[in-house]
Amino acid sequence: MVSITVRIPEGLKEKMNQLKDINWSEVIRRAIEEEVRKARMREASRRIDALREKSNIKWDSTKVIREWRERRK
């Protein structure tokens, strides 16, 4: 595992020091992982949108859902 340095205001550091039972490394690690996950999802969404624009197929999700519901009846 690698280490990184994060700069925070002194006031925030003092508040963090008061909360001794929190593993701040884990909190930061999870926050970074979440941001990476969100960024990957945004990129995937952009790619999907680009592929849809290239295709000439006009897909209407509402219409498809209605068709599925009708089939179940």
C-alpha positions in Angstrom: 0.0 0.0 0.0 1.2 3.5 -0.7 0.9 6.7 1.4 -0.5 10.1 0.4 -0.4 13.4 2.2 -3.6 15.4 2.7 -3.5 19.0 3.8 -6.4 20.2 6.0 -7.0 23.4 8.0 -5.8 23.3 11.6 -9.3 23.7 13.0 -10.4 20.6 11.2 -7.4 18.7 12.5 -8.3 19.7 16.1 -11.8 18.5 15.6 -10.5 15.2 14.2 -8.2 14.8 17.2 -11.3 15.0 19.5 -12.8 12.0 17.7 -10.2 9.4 18.7 -12.3 6.3 17.9 -12.5 7.2 14.1 -9.9 5.6 11.7 -9.4 8.7 9.5 -7.3 6.7 7.1 -10.2 4.4 6.5 -12.6 7.3 6.1 -10.4 8.9 3.5 -9.8 5.6 1.7 -13.5 5.0 1.4 -14.2 8.5 0.2 -11.6 8.1 -2.5 -12.9 4.7 -3.5 -16.4 6.2 -3.8 -15.2 9.1 -6.0 -13.4 6.7 -8.2 -16.5 4.5 -8.5 -18.6 7.6 -9.4 -16.1 8.8 -12.0 -16.1 5.4 -13.6 -19.9 5.4 -13.7 -20.0 8.8 -15.3 -17.5 7.7 -17.9 -19.5 4.6 -18.7 -22.6 6.7 -19.0 -20.9 9.1 -21.4 -19.7 6.2 -23.5 -23.2 4.7 -23.6 -24.7 8.1 -24.6 -22.1 8.4 -27.4 -22.9 5.0 -28.7 -26.6 5.8 -28.6 -26.0 9.0 -30.6 -24.1 7.0 -33.2 -26.9 4.5 -33.7 -30.0 5.5 -35.6 -32.2 3.5 -33.2 -34.6 5.6 -31.2 -35.2 3.7 -28.0 -38.1 4.7 -25.7 -37.7 3.1 -22.3 -41.3 4.1 -21.3 -42.6 2.3 -24.4 -40.6 -0.8 -23.7 -41.7 -1.0 -20.0 -45.3 -0.7 -21.1 -44.8 -3.5 -23.5 -43.3 -5.7 -20.8 -46.2 -4.9 -18.5 -48.7 -5.8 -21.1 -47.0 -9.2 -21.8 -47.2 -10.1 -18.1 -51.0 -9.7 -18.0 
